[in-house]
């Protein structure tokens, strides 16, 4: 799950950077293309390292293909990231609950 969270944040960060740089026109078209290539290489490396994320990446690709504009794509990524963060929060809450149960001594067995 840690890799998934990092992956999503990395995608969002790259998207925000590309969007910001494009709006500010501080980078040339070629530089933006190179940034995109670098981001895709990083994505491919991560998917190779964590093949269980491939299905999720396909879902991301499908959603983004249907989003239309870059603003819509960023909104879709934001929604997907929020959903995954909620899943992570739920998992952490469950783990926290389990840890609290584990730490509570069972005095009944001492008797």
N, C-alpha and C positions, 0 to 999 in steps of 0.2 A: 504494500500500500504506500510505503514511503516513496518508492520509485514512481508510482502513479501520480502522487501529489506533486513531486518534483517535475515530472514530465508535463503535467498540465500547466503548472506555473511557468515552466520554460516556454511552452508554446504561447501562452498569453503574453509573457514578457517580450518575446520576439515579435509577436503581432502588434503590441503596443508600440514597440520601438520602431517598427516599420511604418506604422500609421503616423506616429509623431514625426519621424524624419521626413516622410513624404509631405506632410502638411507644412512643415517648416522649410521644405525644399533645400535642406542643407546638404543632402547627399545627391549624387548624380543617379540617373536611372541605372547605370551599370553597377554602382555601389549597392543600390537596393537589390538588384538581381543577385549580386554576390552574397549579400546577407541572406537572401532567401535560399540560395544553394547551401550555404553553411548551416542554416536552420534545418533544412531537409536532411543533410548528412548527419547532423546530430540526432534527429528523429530516427533515422534508419539505424544508427549505431545503438541507440537506446532500445529499439525494437528487437534488434539482434541479441542484445544482452538480456532483455526481458520479453521473450516471445509470447508470454501470456497476455501482453498488452496489445497484441496485433488486432484482436477483435474490437477492442475499445477504439483503437486508431481508425479502424474501418467505420465505426459509428461516427467518430469525429469528422472524418472525410465526407460521409454521406450528409451529415448536418450542414457542414460548411458549403458543400456543393449546391445545396438548396437555399442558401442564405442570401445570395445575390450580391449586394454591395459590401464593401469592406467594413462599413459601419455595422451592418447586419451580422457579418461574420464575427466581428468583435463581440457583439451582444450575445451571439450564440455561444462563443467560447466562454464568456463570463457566466452565462447560465449553467453551462456544463461544469465549469470549475466550481461554482457554488454547490451544485448537486453532489459532486465528488467530495467537496469539503464537508458537506453534511454527512455523507456516508462515513468519512473518516472520523468525524466528531462522534457519531453513533458508536463506531467501533471502539474509540477511546473511552467512551462512557462505559461501555460493556466491560472493557478490560479493567477499568478503574473499579467497577463493581466487583469483579472477580478478585482483584488484588485486595480489596477491603475484606472480602470473605476469607481469603487465605490468611490474612494477618490476624484475624480474630481468633484467639486461642479457644479451643474446645475444652472447657473445664469439666464437662461431663465425663470425659474419658479419664480424668485425673482421679476420680472418686473410686 
